[in-house]
Amino acid sequence: MKEIFQIGFRGWRKGYFLNPRLLPLQIGDWVLVSAEKGEDMGMVIKKAKVGDGFSHSQKILRKATPEDMKRMEENRSKQEEARRTCQARIEEKNLPMKLVDVEYQFDGNKLVFYFISEERIDFRGLVRELASVYKTRIEMKQIGVRDQAKRMGGYGICGRPLCCATFLEDFEPITTQLAKGQHLTLIPSKISGVCGRLMCCLLFERKLYEEELKRYPRIGSKLRTERGVGVVEKVDIFRERVTVAHTDGVVEELPLSQLQKGKGRSFFRRR
């Protein structure tokens, strides 16, 4: 029976690997896996199912040994040194790029430099210099600000670890229309993540809001209450409250349960 596990690497990079030897693996185990022209090392995140598009050339080779763990620590020190070296060369050449992270493949056969730039950059000279220093394959990988947040991790304004660095697999387009549909204030600082882009939760929470808002009158619709006809100014799906403004300046906050009992819902009128 085939087994596939999701393996996590530095910077929240993830991939799916076949366990051809049926090694007894548990979440949190460190393993050696096949990589491009060599081996890499990562941690078991979860057991998965065989799916379309999975490459059977990617395999779990063995569990990590104490010697492997020691080498991983050595690689981390080398990565920091490579980062300082690369940053110095970038400044010397005055290249319009921001170095974000550096990652050594476990076996040392590849050294990847992740960077952000708004321009096309000719970094061939930089690559040659780095290759002459580290005697290995050098790869310069341009990423976006959302990818930077994913690699570096952190916490959102909700106080929880960033979604992109925990469970999100891919980035999808996010628009302010999603924020409008969730009745959020369109203030950039309120609806943007640490990356400066619109928060990812606007997308994956959309269905929840769409379903919940079906229970409420629309913003701007007219609603008759015991005080008379007012305009729905706000709905709060978490507190299950509806705010209604009247022409005399009085603002009411009504529980949804009251509307559902027929004390207001049957009087919904569109503007």
N, C-alpha and C positions, 0 to 999 in steps of 0.2 A: 504493500500500500504506500502511495506517495505522500510525503509530508512536506509542507512548505511553511517556512517561518519568515516573519518580517524582522529584519535586522536593522538596527539603528547605528549610525556612525557619528562622527564629530559634526557639529553644526546642524543637528537634527536631520541630517541626510538619512534616507531610509531606502530599503530595497527588499525584494522578496527572493528567497533562496531555497532551493530544494535540499532536503535532508536525505540523500541517497543511501547513507549508511544507517539510517534510523537511529541516530545518536539520541540518547535519553536527555532531551533538552528541557529546560525550564525558563520561565521569564526571568531575565536578569543575568543569564549565563553569557559569558564572553566566548566568542567563537571565531575561528579563522575561516574566511570564505574566499572563493575564487574571484579574482578581479581582472581588469584588463592588464594583460602581461604580468600577472603576479598574484599576490595575495593581499587581502585586507582584513581588518579585524573590527568586529562590532559586537553589539549586545542584542540578545534575543528580546524582542518587544512583544510579539504575540504569535500564536499559531494561526495560519491562514489556510484557505482552501485553494486547490488548484484552479486557476482562472485563465481565461483567454489572454493571450499576450505575454504569458509568463515564459521567460527564456530558460530552458533547461540547462544552458551552459553556466548559469549561475548556481553554484553549489556551496553547501556548508562542508568544509573539509574536515574540521576536527574542533574539539573544545580547546580553549586557550589554556596554556600551561603557566606556571609561575614565571618562567623565563619570558613568555610572551607578554605577560603583564608588565614585566620590568622593561621590556623593549618599548611598549606603548608609552610608558612614562618618559623614556629617553626621547621618543619621537616628539612628545609634547614640548620638551625643552628645546629641541631642534626647531620646532615650528615657531616658537617665540623668537629664537635667534634669526630665523629666516625672515620673519616679519620685520624685524628691525633693519636687517640688511636691505630688503626690498624697499622699505619706506625711505631709507637714506638714498637709494638710487633713484627713486621716483622724484625726490626733492632736488637731487642734483641735476636731473634731466628736465625738471620743471614740467612734468607730465600732468595733464588735467585729469587726474584720477584719484579716487579715495580707496586706499587699501582697507579691506574689511576683515579678511581672515586668511589664514594659511593652513593647509592640511597636507600632511605627509601620508602617502599610502603606507600601510603597515610595513611592507617589505622594503620601503625606500625607493621603489622603482619609479615613483611619480611624486612631484611636489606641485600642489595646486595653490595658486594665489587668486583669491576672490576680490573683485574690485567693483566700484561704482563709478560711472562717468556719463556725462551727458553728451560727450563727443566721441567721434571715432578716433581711436588712438593707434599710432604706429608704435607698438611696443617690442618690435623685433630686436632692437638693440638691447633693451632691458632683459629680454628672454635669454639672449646670448650670454650676457654678463652673469645672470643667475645660474645658467647651465654650467658655465666655466667654474663657478664657485662651488656648486653642490654636486656636480658630476652625475646628474640624473635628469630624467625627463621633466621639463618645466611646462606647466599649463597655466595660462592666464584666462580666468573665467569671469566675464562681465555679468553682474547680477543687478536686479532692481532693488529699490528700498524695501519692498515687502520681503524679498529674499534675504536681505540683510537682517531684518527683524527676526525672521525665521531661524537664521543661523546663530544669531547672538542671544536670542531668548529675552526674557524679561516679563514684566507684568503689565496688564492693561489697566484702564481706569476703573474697571470692575474689581480690581484687586486680585484677580486670578492670573495664572500663567497664560502667556499669549496663546491664542487658539492656533496660530500658524506654527508655533513651536511645539505643540502637543499632539493635536489630532487631525488637523487639516492636511490633506494629501496634496491638493492642488489649489492654485489661486484662480478665481473666476472674476469677471468684470463686476464691479459694484458701482452703482450710480446713486445720486442724491434722491432719485425717485423712490428708492427703497426706504430711505429715511422719512420721506414724506408719507409713504404708505403706513409707516409705523408711528405717525404723529409725533415725530421727534423734532426738537428745535434745530433748525439748520445753522447752527453755530459750529464752524470748523473744529474748534477745540473740543466740542461735545460729541462729535460723530466721527472723529479721526482717531486712528490708533497711533502707537508710538512711532510707526513708520511715516506718519504724516499723510497717509492715504485713508480713505473711508474704511471704517472698521469692518472686518470680515463677518462679524456676527450679524450685521445688517442683512447679509445674504442667507445664512443658514437658519436665522430666526424668522425669516419672512413667512413661512407657512404657518407658524404658530400665530403670528399676528393676523394673518388673513383669516384663519379659522375663528379666532377669538373675536375679531371685530364684526363678524357676522351677527353677533349677539347684541350689538350696540347700534344706536342711531348714528347716522353720519354726522361728522363735524359740519356745522352750518345748516343742518336741517332744523325744522321747527318742531317743538315738543310742548304739549300742553301738560302743565303740572297743576297743583292745587292753587298756585299763585297766578296761573294764567298761561298764555303762550309765550315761550321763550325760545332762544336759539342755542343749540348745542355748541358749547365752546370747547369742550375737552372731554375725552374719555380716558379712563385709567383702567386697563385690563388687569392690572395686578391687584389693585384695591377694589376692583369691580365698582367703580363710581363713575357717574356722568355729571359734568358741570354744565349748568344751564344759565344763560344770562338773559335778564328781562330788560325791557325798555326803560324801566324806572331806575335802573342801575343796580338792582338786587341780583346777586349771583347765588344760585342754589347748587348744592352738591348732593346728588341723589344716588342711593344704592341701586345697582342694577336689579337686585331682587325685587325692589319696589316697582320698577318698570315692567318686569316680567309677570307681576301679579295683576297687570291690567290697569295700573294707576298712572300710566303714561304712555306705554308702548303703542297702544292702539291709536294714539293721537299723533304719531309721527307724520310730518308733512315735509316734502322737499321744498327748498327755496325756489 
